[in-house]
């Protein structure tokens, strides 16, 4: 369920929940359970933010179980309340990240 929280975080923000400027910082963030909901999260509903919070609980006993996640209020929101632009923006950020991490080589263009 922790992984589902990480993937949902990525889909909603276009970034991973645990980041850092050094190789050790993401690991420290994971162990401490610290992540930020920055300005990209302003358009995400309170239910969506709570869903992430409930999945990224360090204590597995406090973390949502699969059945509870499927029955979470955010998962039950009607389609008309979903903001498709959030996913679009996230896709653009993920693409930009991939281009930065894996720039095309000269041999890729042939």
N, C-alpha and C positions, 0 to 999 in steps of 0.2 A: 504494500500500500504506500510505503515511502516512495518507491519508484513511480507509482502513479501520481503522487503529489509533485515529484520533480518534472515529469512529463507534462502534467497539466500546467505547472508554472511556466514551462518553456512555451507551450502553446498559447498561453494568455499574454506573455510578456515578450517573447522572442529571445529570452535569455535564460541561462541556467540559474537556479536559486542560490547556489553557493559559488561565489567567485572570489577572486583575489588578484593582486598584482604579482605575487610570487607563487611558486608551485605549492608552498606549504599553506598559504592562506585559505584556499578552498577547503582543504582538509580540516583546518581548524574551524572553519565556519560549519562544516558538516557535523563535526564532533560536538560543537556548541549549539547547533540547531539555529544559527543566526542567518537570517536572510532579510532583504529589504523589499518592501512594496513601494517602489519609487513612483514618480509621476505617471509612468505608463499604466499604473494600476488605478488611476483616477476614474477611468470609465468602466472598470470592472465592478460589478455589483458587490454589495456587502456579503451576499450569500456566496459569491465566487471566492472572495477573499477568505471567508470563514472555511470554505471547503479546502483551500490550500493549507490554511492553518491547522485544520483537523487532520490532514494527511501527513504534514511535516512535523508531527509531534515526535520528539526524541524518545519518549517513553512509549514502547509498543502497546502497553496496556491502555494508554490514552488515545492512541491513534485510531482512526476510523477502520473498522473492519470492512471487507468488500461489500457485504450486504448493506451496511450502514451508509457507505459511500454511494451506492446505487439509489438509496432512498433519501439522500441528502436533499434539502430544499433547492439547492442550486441545480442539481440534476433534474429536478422536476419543473424548472421554469418553462413557461410556454415559449415556443419559437419566436413569437413576436417581441419578447423581452430580450432576446439575444442580440448582441451588437456584432454584426459580421465584420465591421471595420477593425475590431480588436484582433481577430484572427488574421485579417489581411496585413495589418501593420506588423504583427508578429512574424508572419511569413517573410516579409521584406527584411526584417532585422536578422532572421535566421539565414536568409540568402546572402546578405551583406557579410555576416560573420563567416560563412563558408567561403566566400570569395577572398576574404582576408586571410583565413587559415590555409586555404588550398587554392592559391592563385593558379590560373591555367598556365601550363608550360607551353613553350613554342611547339612542342610535338603534339599537343592537344588540338591545335588548330588545323592540323593536316588531315 
